[in-house]
């Protein structure tokens, strides 16, 4: 993907999972690798590693990234979220790519074809500032989301969108509400939002200029700032993929992610 920069935001502090980027994940060979390395390897399977930067404000993360040969850009501690960190990273690097991809550092199972489709959709839709994926849930994914919600854990994010494929809302609750007959379908009509975005650089500048929104703070979802500010978010829908693209949100997510890494033969 020419003229695309991939930024992986990573912060050390997390109320749900402190030091999460350095959490070890064991793959098919039994060798543990920190989450941030697995996220970087996920990106490196999609684009040239020379186009990938880990954006962080923490020396421990920076040292770990340099240890496996990744590029680091040190960003401000004041960045409110990953999107602001991407904007800061691009400014500090002094680069002007056509498209900036934000591959969140807790999403090591993101499929490469999803990222490519986001970039293609953004290029094909000039009136959209950014694109993001929505994957139809398999029953197992839906069950994982519902169980997290029932136990009071903040799990994955779901999204609803209109016929024009523009986002209506994102939530850490499971939306929409399903009646029992829909909830027991093999592929329930719920879409999982994966933590990856493709932006035009100008969208990042506008995002920072808008300032934090109430919805963003309430849900803890950075993308809601775009919707609150009246900026359309393009949703690229996908059929269920071959594996549950679980993000590492809680310590309880480690075991299922490791099981998928092993099942897919990822070292």
NUNU-895385 format. One record per residue: residue in three letters; x, y, z of N, C-alpha, C, O in turn. Coordinates in steps of 0.2 Angstrom, whole numbers, plus 5000, padded with zeros to 4 digits. Example, Ala and Ser with C-alpha at 12.3 -4.5 7.8 and 13.67 -1.06 7.14 Angstrom:
2
> ala	5066	4972	5039	5062	4978	5039	5066	4984	5039	5071	4983	5042 .
> ser	5064	4989	5035	5068	4995	5036	5064	5000	5039	5067	5006	5040 .
//
This chain:
267
> unk	5004	4994	5000	5000	5000	5000	5004	5006	5000	5007	5008	5005 .
> unk	5005	5009	4994	5009	5015	4993	5007	5021	4997	5001	5022	4997 .
> unk	5011	5025	5000	5010	5031	5003	5005	5031	5009	5001	5035	5010 .
> unk	5006	5025	5013	5002	5024	5019	5007	5023	5025	5012	5020	5024 .
> unk	5006	5027	5030	5009	5027	5036	5005	5023	5041	4999	5025	5042 .
> unk	5008	5018	5045	5005	5015	5050	5007	5017	5057	5013	5016	5058 .
> unk	5003	5019	5061	5005	5022	5068	5001	5017	5072	4995	5016	5072 .
> unk	5005	5014	5077	5003	5010	5082	5003	5014	5089	5009	5014	5092 .
> unk	4998	5017	5092	4998	5020	5098	4999	5015	5104	4996	5010	5104 .
> unk	5003	5017	5109	5004	5012	5114	5005	5016	5121	5010	5020	5121 .
> unk	5001	5015	5126	5003	5019	5132	5003	5013	5138	5000	5008	5137 .
> unk	5007	5015	5142	5009	5010	5148	5003	5010	5153	5001	5004	5155 .
> unk	5000	5016	5155	4995	5016	5160	4988	5014	5157	4987	5016	5151 .
> unk	4985	5009	5160	4978	5007	5158	4975	5005	5165	4977	5001	5169 .
> unk	4969	5008	5166	4965	5007	5172	4963	4999	5172	4962	4996	5177 .
> unk	4961	4996	5166	4959	4990	5166	4965	4985	5166	4964	4979	5168 .
> unk	4971	4987	5163	4976	4982	5162	4983	4986	5162	4985	4987	5156 .
> unk	4985	4988	5167	4992	4991	5168	4997	4987	5164	4998	4981	5165 .
> unk	5002	4991	5161	5007	4988	5157	5005	4984	5151	5009	4979	5149 .
> unk	4999	4984	5149	4996	4980	5144	5001	4979	5138	5002	4973	5135 .
> unk	5004	4984	5135	5008	4983	5129	5014	4978	5130	5016	4975	5125 .
> unk	5016	4977	5136	5022	4973	5137	5019	4966	5140	5023	4962	5142 .
> unk	5013	4965	5140	5010	4959	5142	5012	4953	5137	5011	4954	5131 .
> unk	5015	4948	5140	5017	4942	5135	5012	4938	5133	5007	4936	5136 .
> unk	5012	4936	5126	5007	4932	5123	5011	4926	5120	5016	4927	5116 .
> unk	5009	4920	5121	5012	4914	5119	5009	4912	5112	5003	4911	5112 .
> unk	5013	4911	5107	5010	4908	5101	5012	4901	5100	5012	4897	5104 .
> unk	5012	4899	5093	5012	4892	5091	5018	4889	5093	5018	4883	5094 .
> unk	5024	4892	5094	5030	4889	5096	5031	4889	5103	5036	4886	5106 .
> unk	5027	4892	5107	5027	4892	5114	5032	4898	5117	5033	4898	5123 .
> unk	5034	4902	5112	5038	4908	5114	5034	4914	5116	5030	4916	5111 .
> unk	5035	4917	5122	5031	4923	5123	5034	4929	5120	5040	4930	5119 .
> unk	5029	4933	5117	5031	4940	5114	5027	4945	5117	5021	4943	5118 .
> unk	5029	4951	5119	5025	4956	5121	5019	4958	5116	5020	4957	5110 .
> unk	5014	4960	5119	5008	4962	5115	5010	4967	5109	5008	4967	5104 .
> unk	5014	4972	5111	5016	4977	5106	5020	4974	5101	5020	4977	5095 .
> unk	5024	4969	5102	5028	4966	5096	5023	4962	5092	5024	4962	5086 .
> unk	5018	4959	5095	5013	4955	5091	5009	4960	5086	5007	4958	5081 .
> unk	5008	4966	5089	5004	4971	5085	5008	4973	5080	5006	4974	5074 .
> unk	5015	4975	5081	5019	4977	5076	5020	4972	5070	5020	4973	5064 .
> unk	5021	4965	5072	5021	4960	5067	5015	4959	5063	5015	4958	5057 .
> unk	5009	4961	5066	5003	4961	5062	5003	4966	5057	5001	4965	5051 .
> unk	5006	4972	5059	5006	4977	5054	5012	4976	5049	5011	4978	5043 .
> unk	5017	4973	5051	5023	4971	5046	5021	4966	5041	5024	4966	5036 .
> unk	5015	4962	5042	5013	4958	5037	5009	4961	5032	5007	4958	5027 .
> unk	5007	4968	5033	5003	4971	5029	5007	4977	5024	5006	4977	5018 .
> unk	5011	4980	5028	5015	4985	5024	5023	4985	5026	5024	4981	5030 .
> unk	5027	4988	5022	5034	4988	5024	5035	4991	5031	5033	4996	5033 .
> unk	5039	4987	5035	5041	4990	5041	5043	4997	5042	5043	5000	5047 .
> unk	5046	4999	5036	5049	5006	5036	5043	5011	5037	5045	5017	5038 .
> unk	5037	5009	5035	5031	5013	5036	5027	5013	5042	5022	5015	5043 .
> unk	5030	5009	5047	5027	5008	5054	5031	5011	5059	5037	5011	5060 .
> unk	5027	5015	5063	5030	5018	5069	5025	5016	5076	5019	5016	5075 .
> unk	5029	5014	5081	5025	5014	5088	5025	5021	5091	5031	5024	5091 .
> unk	5020	5024	5092	5019	5030	5095	5018	5029	5103	5012	5027	5105 .
> unk	5022	5032	5107	5022	5031	5114	5025	5037	5118	5028	5041	5115 .
> unk	5023	5037	5124	5026	5042	5128	5030	5039	5134	5032	5042	5139 .
> unk	5031	5032	5133	5034	5028	5139	5041	5025	5137	5041	5021	5132 .
> unk	5046	5026	5141	5052	5023	5139	5053	5016	5139	5056	5013	5135 .
> unk	5049	5013	5143	5049	5005	5144	5046	5002	5137	5049	4997	5135 .
> unk	5041	5005	5135	5038	5003	5128	5043	5004	5123	5044	5000	5119 .
> unk	5046	5010	5123	5051	5012	5117	5056	5007	5117	5059	5005	5112 .
> unk	5059	5006	5123	5065	5001	5124	5063	4994	5121	5067	4991	5118 .
> unk	5057	4992	5123	5055	4985	5120	5054	4985	5113	5056	4980	5109 .
> unk	5052	4991	5110	5051	4991	5103	5058	4991	5099	5059	4988	5094 .
> unk	5062	4995	5102	5069	4996	5099	5072	4989	5099	5076	4987	5095 .
> unk	5071	4985	5104	5074	4979	5106	5072	4974	5100	5076	4969	5099 .
> unk	5066	4974	5097	5065	4970	5092	5065	4973	5085	5063	4970	5080 .
> unk	5068	4979	5084	5070	4982	5078	5064	4987	5075	5064	4989	5070 .
> unk	5059	4988	5079	5054	4993	5077	5056	5000	5078	5060	5002	5081 .
> unk	5052	5004	5074	5053	5012	5074	5049	5015	5080	5043	5013	5080 .
> unk	5051	5020	5083	5047	5023	5089	5047	5030	5087	5052	5033	5085 .
> unk	5041	5033	5089	5041	5041	5089	5038	5042	5096	5033	5040	5098 .
> unk	5042	5046	5100	5040	5048	5106	5035	5054	5106	5036	5059	5103 .
> unk	5029	5053	5109	5023	5058	5108	5022	5061	5115	5024	5058	5120 .
> unk	5018	5066	5115	5016	5069	5121	5012	5065	5126	5008	5062	5124 .
> unk	5014	5066	5133	5010	5063	5138	5002	5065	5138	4998	5062	5140 .
> unk	5001	5071	5135	4995	5074	5136	4990	5072	5130	4984	5073	5131 .
> unk	4992	5067	5126	4988	5065	5121	4982	5061	5124	4983	5056	5128 .
> unk	4976	5063	5123	4970	5060	5126	4968	5053	5124	4965	5049	5128 .
> unk	4970	5051	5118	4969	5044	5115	4973	5043	5109	4978	5046	5108 .
> unk	4972	5037	5106	4976	5035	5101	4976	5039	5095	4981	5040	5091 .
> unk	4970	5042	5093	4969	5046	5087	4973	5053	5088	4977	5055	5084 .
> unk	4973	5056	5094	4977	5061	5096	4985	5060	5095	4989	5063	5093 .
> unk	4986	5054	5098	4993	5051	5097	4996	5051	5090	5001	5052	5089 .
> unk	4991	5048	5086	4993	5048	5079	4994	5054	5076	4999	5055	5072 .
> unk	4990	5059	5077	4991	5066	5075	4997	5069	5077	5001	5072	5073 .
> unk	4999	5068	5084	5005	5070	5086	5011	5067	5083	5016	5070	5082 .
> unk	5011	5060	5082	5016	5057	5079	5018	5059	5072	5023	5060	5070 .
> unk	5012	5060	5068	5013	5063	5061	5017	5070	5061	5021	5071	5057 .
> unk	5015	5074	5066	5017	5081	5066	5025	5080	5068	5029	5084	5065 .
> unk	5026	5076	5073	5033	5075	5075	5038	5072	5070	5044	5074	5069 .
> unk	5035	5067	5066	5039	5064	5061	5040	5069	5055	5045	5068	5051 .
> unk	5036	5074	5054	5036	5078	5048	5035	5075	5042	5038	5077	5037 .
> unk	5031	5070	5042	5029	5066	5036	5022	5068	5033	5018	5071	5038 .
> unk	5020	5067	5027	5014	5069	5024	5011	5063	5020	5011	5064	5014 .
> unk	5010	5058	5023	5007	5052	5019	5000	5054	5016	4997	5058	5019 .
> unk	4998	5050	5011	4991	5051	5009	4986	5049	5014	4981	5052	5015 .
> unk	4988	5043	5017	4983	5040	5022	4987	5038	5028	4993	5035	5028 .
> unk	4984	5039	5034	4987	5037	5040	4983	5031	5043	4977	5032	5044 .
> unk	4986	5025	5044	4982	5020	5047	4984	5019	5055	4990	5019	5057 .
> unk	4979	5019	5059	4979	5018	5066	4978	5011	5068	4972	5009	5068 .
> unk	4983	5007	5069	4982	5000	5071	4983	5000	5078	4989	5000	5081 .
> unk	4978	4999	5082	4979	5000	5089	4983	4994	5092	4983	4988	5090 .
> unk	4987	4996	5097	4992	4991	5100	4989	4985	5104	4993	4981	5106 .
> unk	4982	4985	5104	4979	4979	5108	4975	4975	5103	4971	4971	5105 .
> unk	4977	4975	5097	4973	4971	5092	4978	4967	5087	4978	4968	5081 .
> unk	4981	4962	5090	4986	4958	5086	4983	4953	5081	4987	4950	5077 .
> unk	4976	4953	5082	4973	4948	5077	4970	4951	5071	4966	4948	5068 .
> unk	4971	4958	5070	4968	4961	5065	4970	4958	5058	4976	4958	5056 .
> unk	4965	4956	5054	4967	4953	5047	4969	4958	5042	4967	4964	5042 .
> unk	4974	4956	5039	4978	4961	5034	4973	4964	5029	4973	4969	5027 .
> unk	4968	4959	5026	4964	4961	5021	4959	4967	5023	4956	4971	5019 .
> unk	4958	4967	5030	4953	4972	5033	4957	4979	5032	4953	4984	5030 .
> unk	4963	4979	5034	4967	4986	5033	4967	4988	5026	4966	4994	5024 .
> unk	4968	4984	5021	4969	4985	5014	4962	4988	5012	4962	4993	5008 .
> unk	4956	4985	5014	4950	4987	5012	4948	4994	5015	4945	4998	5011 .
> unk	4950	4996	5021	4949	5002	5023	4953	5008	5019	4950	5013	5018 .
> unk	4959	5006	5017	4963	5011	5013	4959	5012	5007	4958	5018	5004 .
> unk	4957	5006	5003	4954	5007	4997	4947	5011	4997	4946	5015	4993 .
> unk	4944	5009	5003	4937	5013	5003	4938	5020	5004	4934	5024	5002 .
> unk	4943	5022	5008	4944	5029	5009	4947	5033	5003	4944	5038	5002 .
> unk	4951	5030	4999	4953	5033	4993	4947	5033	4988	4947	5038	4984 .
> unk	4942	5029	4988	4937	5029	4984	4931	5034	4986	4926	5035	4982 .
> unk	4931	5036	4992	4926	5040	4995	4929	5047	4997	4930	5048	5003 .
> unk	4929	5052	4993	4933	5058	4995	4929	5062	5000	4932	5066	5004 .
> unk	4923	5061	5001	4919	5065	5006	4919	5062	5013	4916	5065	5018 .
> unk	4923	5057	5014	4923	5053	5020	4930	5055	5023	4935	5055	5020 .
> unk	4930	5057	5030	4937	5059	5033	4941	5053	5035	4947	5053	5036 .
> unk	4937	5047	5037	4940	5041	5040	4936	5035	5039	4930	5036	5038 .
> unk	4939	5029	5039	4935	5023	5038	4938	5018	5044	4943	5019	5046 .
> unk	4933	5014	5045	4934	5009	5051	4930	5003	5049	4925	5003	5046 .
> unk	4932	4997	5052	4929	4991	5050	4923	4988	5055	4923	4990	5061 .
> unk	4918	4985	5052	4913	4982	5056	4912	4975	5054	4911	4973	5048 .
> unk	4914	4970	5058	4914	4963	5056	4908	4959	5059	4907	4960	5065 .
> unk	4904	4956	5055	4898	4953	5058	4900	4947	5062	4905	4943	5061 .
> unk	4897	4947	5068	4899	4942	5073	4897	4935	5072	4891	4934	5069 .
> unk	4901	4931	5073	4900	4924	5073	4897	4923	5080	4897	4927	5085 .
> unk	4893	4917	5081	4890	4916	5088	4895	4916	5094	4893	4919	5099 .
> unk	4901	4913	5092	4906	4913	5098	4908	4920	5100	4909	4922	5105 .
> unk	4909	4925	5095	4911	4931	5096	4906	4935	5100	4907	4939	5105 .
> unk	4899	4934	5098	4894	4937	5101	4893	4935	5108	4892	4939	5113 .
> unk	4894	4928	5109	4894	4926	5116	4899	4929	5121	4898	4930	5126 .
> unk	4905	4930	5118	4911	4933	5121	4909	4940	5124	4910	4942	5129 .
> unk	4906	4944	5119	4904	4951	5121	4899	4951	5126	4899	4955	5131 .
> unk	4894	4946	5125	4888	4946	5130	4891	4944	5137	4889	4947	5142 .
> unk	4895	4939	5137	4898	4937	5144	4902	4942	5147	4901	4943	5153 .
> unk	4906	4946	5143	4910	4952	5146	4905	4957	5149	4906	4959	5155 .
> unk	4899	4958	5146	4894	4963	5148	4891	4960	5154	4890	4964	5159 .
> unk	4889	4954	5154	4886	4951	5160	4890	4951	5166	4888	4952	5172 .
> unk	4897	4951	5165	4901	4950	5171	4904	4957	5173	4908	4958	5177 .
> unk	4901	4962	5170	4903	4969	5171	4910	4971	5169	4913	4976	5171 .
> unk	4912	4967	5164	4919	4969	5161	4917	4973	5154	4912	4972	5151 .
> unk	4922	4978	5153	4922	4981	5146	4925	4977	5141	4932	4977	5141 .
> unk	4922	4974	5137	4925	4970	5132	4926	4974	5125	4928	4979	5125 .
> unk	4924	4971	5120	4924	4974	5113	4919	4979	5112	4915	4980	5116 .
> unk	4920	4983	5106	4916	4988	5104	4911	4986	5099	4914	4982	5094 .
> unk	4905	4988	5099	4900	4986	5093	4898	4993	5090	4899	4998	5093 .
> unk	4896	4992	5084	4894	4998	5080	4888	4996	5076	4887	4991	5073 .
> unk	4884	5002	5075	4878	5001	5071	4879	5007	5065	4882	5012	5067 .
> unk	4877	5005	5059	4878	5010	5054	4872	5009	5049	4868	5005	5049 .
> unk	4871	5015	5045	4865	5015	5040	4867	5012	5033	4872	5009	5032 .
> unk	4862	5012	5029	4862	5009	5023	4868	5013	5018	4870	5010	5014 .
> unk	4869	5019	5020	4875	5022	5017	4882	5021	5019	4887	5023	5017 .
> unk	4882	5016	5024	4888	5013	5027	4892	5019	5031	4898	5019	5031 .
> unk	4888	5023	5034	4891	5028	5038	4889	5027	5045	4883	5025	5047 .
> unk	4893	5027	5050	4892	5025	5057	4886	5029	5060	4886	5035	5059 .
> unk	4882	5026	5064	4877	5029	5068	4879	5030	5075	4878	5035	5078 .
> unk	4882	5025	5077	4885	5025	5084	4889	5019	5086	4889	5014	5083 .
> unk	4894	5020	5090	4898	5015	5093	4897	5014	5100	4896	5019	5104 .
> unk	4898	5008	5103	4897	5008	5110	4900	5002	5113	4902	4997	5109 .
> unk	4902	5002	5119	4905	4997	5123	4900	4992	5126	4901	4987	5128 .
> unk	4894	4994	5125	4888	4989	5126	4887	4986	5120	4889	4988	5114 .
> unk	4884	4980	5120	4882	4976	5114	4876	4979	5111	4870	4979	5113 .
> unk	4877	4982	5105	4871	4985	5101	4871	4982	5094	4876	4980	5091 .
> unk	4865	4982	5091	4858	4983	5094	4856	4978	5099	4859	4972	5099 .
> unk	4851	4979	5103	4848	4974	5107	4845	4969	5103	4842	4970	5098 .
> unk	4846	4962	5104	4843	4957	5100	4838	4953	5104	4839	4951	5110 .
> unk	4832	4951	5101	4828	4947	5104	4831	4940	5104	4835	4938	5100 .
> unk	4828	4935	5108	4831	4928	5108	4832	4925	5102	4837	4921	5101 .
> unk	4827	4925	5097	4828	4922	5091	4834	4924	5087	4837	4920	5083 .
> unk	4835	4931	5087	4841	4933	5084	4848	4932	5087	4853	4931	5084 .
> unk	4847	4932	5094	4854	4931	5098	4856	4923	5097	4862	4922	5098 .
> unk	4852	4919	5095	4854	4912	5094	4856	4910	5087	4857	4904	5086 .
> unk	4856	4915	5083	4858	4913	5076	4865	4912	5075	4869	4914	5080 .
> unk	4867	4908	5070	4874	4906	5069	4878	4913	5068	4884	4913	5071 .
> unk	4875	4918	5065	4879	4924	5064	4874	4930	5066	4870	4933	5062 .
> unk	4874	4931	5073	4869	4936	5075	4870	4943	5072	4876	4945	5070 .
> unk	4865	4947	5071	4866	4954	5067	4869	4959	5072	4866	4964	5073 .
> unk	4875	4958	5074	4879	4962	5078	4886	4963	5075	4888	4958	5073 .
> unk	4888	4969	5074	4894	4970	5071	4900	4972	5076	4899	4977	5080 .
> unk	4905	4968	5076	4911	4970	5080	4915	4975	5077	4917	4975	5071 .
> unk	4917	4981	5081	4921	4986	5078	4928	4984	5080	4930	4983	5086 .
> unk	4933	4983	5075	4940	4982	5077	4943	4989	5077	4942	4994	5074 .
> unk	4949	4988	5082	4952	4995	5083	4957	4997	5078	4963	4997	5079 .
> unk	4955	4998	5072	4959	5000	5067	4955	5006	5063	4949	5005	5061 .
> unk	4959	5011	5061	4956	5017	5057	4961	5019	5051	4967	5018	5052 .
> unk	4958	5021	5046	4962	5024	5041	4959	5032	5040	4953	5033	5039 .
> unk	4964	5036	5041	4962	5043	5041	4966	5047	5035	4971	5045	5033 .
> unk	4963	5053	5033	4966	5058	5029	4970	5062	5034	4967	5063	5040 .
> unk	4976	5064	5033	4979	5068	5038	4975	5074	5040	4976	5076	5046 .
> unk	4972	5077	5036	4968	5083	5038	4962	5081	5043	4961	5085	5047 .
> unk	4960	5075	5043	4955	5073	5048	4958	5073	5055	4955	5074	5060 .
> unk	4964	5071	5055	4968	5071	5062	4968	5078	5064	4968	5079	5070 .
> unk	4970	5082	5060	4971	5089	5062	4964	5092	5065	4964	5095	5070 .
> unk	4959	5091	5061	4952	5093	5063	4950	5090	5070	4947	5093	5074 .
> unk	4952	5083	5071	4950	5080	5077	4953	5083	5083	4950	5084	5088 .
> unk	4959	5085	5082	4963	5088	5088	4960	5095	5089	4959	5097	5095 .
> unk	4958	5098	5084	4955	5105	5085	4948	5105	5088	4947	5110	5092 .
> unk	4945	5100	5087	4938	5099	5090	4938	5099	5098	4933	5101	5101 .
> unk	4943	5096	5101	4943	5095	5108	4938	5089	5110	4934	5086	5106 .
> unk	4939	5087	5116	4936	5081	5119	4928	5082	5119	4926	5087	5121 .
> unk	4925	5077	5117	4917	5077	5117	4915	5073	5123	4918	5069	5126 .
> unk	4908	5075	5125	4905	5071	5131	4904	5064	5129	4906	5060	5134 .
> unk	4902	5062	5123	4901	5055	5122	4907	5051	5122	4907	5046	5124 .
> unk	4912	5054	5119	4919	5051	5119	4921	5049	5126	4924	5044	5128 .
> unk	4920	5054	5131	4922	5053	5138	4918	5048	5141	4920	5043	5145 .
> unk	4911	5048	5140	4906	5043	5143	4908	5036	5141	4908	5031	5145 .
> unk	4909	5035	5135	4909	5028	5132	4917	5026	5132	4918	5020	5132 .
> unk	4921	5031	5133	4928	5029	5132	4930	5027	5125	4935	5023	5124 .
> unk	4927	5030	5120	4928	5028	5113	4930	5034	5109	4926	5039	5108 .
> unk	4936	5034	5107	4939	5040	5104	4935	5042	5097	4935	5048	5096 .
> unk	4933	5037	5093	4930	5039	5087	4923	5042	5088	4921	5045	5083 .
> unk	4920	5042	5094	4914	5046	5094	4915	5054	5094	4910	5057	5093 .
> unk	4921	5056	5095	4922	5063	5094	4921	5065	5086	4918	5071	5085 .
> unk	4922	5061	5082	4920	5063	5075	4913	5063	5074	4910	5068	5071 .
> unk	4909	5059	5077	4902	5059	5076	4899	5065	5080	4894	5068	5077 .
> unk	4901	5066	5086	4899	5072	5090	4900	5078	5086	4896	5083	5087 .
> unk	4906	5079	5082	4907	5085	5079	4904	5085	5072	4906	5090	5068 .
> unk	4900	5080	5070	4896	5080	5064	4901	5078	5058	4899	5080	5052 .
> unk	4906	5074	5059	4910	5072	5054	4909	5065	5052	4909	5060	5057 .
> unk	4907	5063	5046	4905	5056	5044	4911	5051	5045	4916	5053	5043 .
> unk	4909	5046	5048	4914	5040	5048	4911	5034	5044	4906	5032	5045 .
> unk	4915	5033	5039	4914	5027	5034	4915	5021	5038	4920	5019	5040 .
> unk	4910	5016	5037	4911	5009	5040	4911	5005	5034	4907	5005	5029 .
> unk	4916	5000	5034	4917	4995	5029	4915	4988	5032	4919	4986	5037 .
> unk	4909	4986	5030	4907	4979	5033	4910	4973	5030	4912	4973	5025 .
> unk	4911	4968	5035	4914	4962	5033	4910	4956	5035	4907	4957	5041 .
> unk	4910	4951	5031	4907	4945	5034	4911	4942	5039	4917	4944	5040 .
> unk	4909	4937	5043	4913	4935	5049	4920	4932	5046	4920	4929	5041 .
> unk	4925	4933	5049	4931	4930	5047	4933	4924	5050	4929	4921	5054 .
> unk	4938	4921	5049	4939	4914	5050	4941	4913	5058	4941	4907	5060 .
> unk	4943	4918	5061	4944	4918	5068	4941	4924	5072	4940	4929	5069 .
> unk	4941	4923	5078	4938	4929	5082	4944	4934	5083	4949	4932	5087 .
> unk	4942	4940	5081	4948	4945	5081	4947	4949	5087	4945	4955	5088 .
> unk	4948	4945	5093	4948	4948	5100	4953	4953	5101	4959	4952	5100 .
> unk	4951	4958	5104	4956	4963	5106	4958	4962	5114	4954	4959	5117 .
> unk	4964	4963	5116	4966	4962	5123	4964	4968	5127	4968	4973	5128 .
> unk	4958	4968	5130	4955	4973	5134	4956	4971	5141	4957	4976	5145 .
> unk	4956	4965	5143	4956	4963	5150	4961	4957	5151	4962	4953	5146 .
> unk	4963	4956	5156	4968	4950	5157	4964	4943	5155	4968	4938	5153 .
> unk	4958	4943	5156	4954	4937	5154	4954	4936	5146	4952	4930	5144 .
> unk	4956	4941	5142	4957	4940	5135	4963	4936	5133	4964	4934	5127 .
> unk	4968	4936	5137	4975	4933	5136	4974	4925	5133	4976	4924	5128 .
> unk	4970	4921	5137	4970	4914	5135	4966	4913	5128	4969	4909	5124 .
> unk	4961	4916	5127	4958	4915	5120	4962	4918	5114	4962	4915	5109 .
> unk	4965	4924	5116	4970	4926	5110	4976	4921	5109	4977	4920	5103 .
> unk	4979	4919	5114	4984	4914	5114	4981	4908	5110	4985	4905	5106 .
> unk	4975	4905	5111	4973	4900	5108	4972	4901	5100	4973	4896	5096 .
> unk	4970	4907	5099	4969	4909	5091	4976	4909	5088	4977	4907	5082 .
> unk	4981	4912	5092	4988	4912	5089	4990	4905	5087	4993	4904	5082 .
> unk	4989	4901	5092	4992	4894	5091	4988	4890	5086	4991	4887	5082 .
> unk	4981	4891	5085	4977	4888	5080	4979	4890	5073	4979	4886	5069 .
> unk	4981	4896	5073	4983	4899	5066	4990	4898	5065	4993	4900	5059 .
> unk	4994	4895	5069	5001	4894	5068	5006	4900	5068	5011	4900	5065 .
> unk	5004	4905	5072	5007	4911	5072	5013	4910	5078	5011	4909	5084 .
> unk	5019	4911	5076	5024	4910	5081	5025	4916	5086	5029	4916	5090 .
//
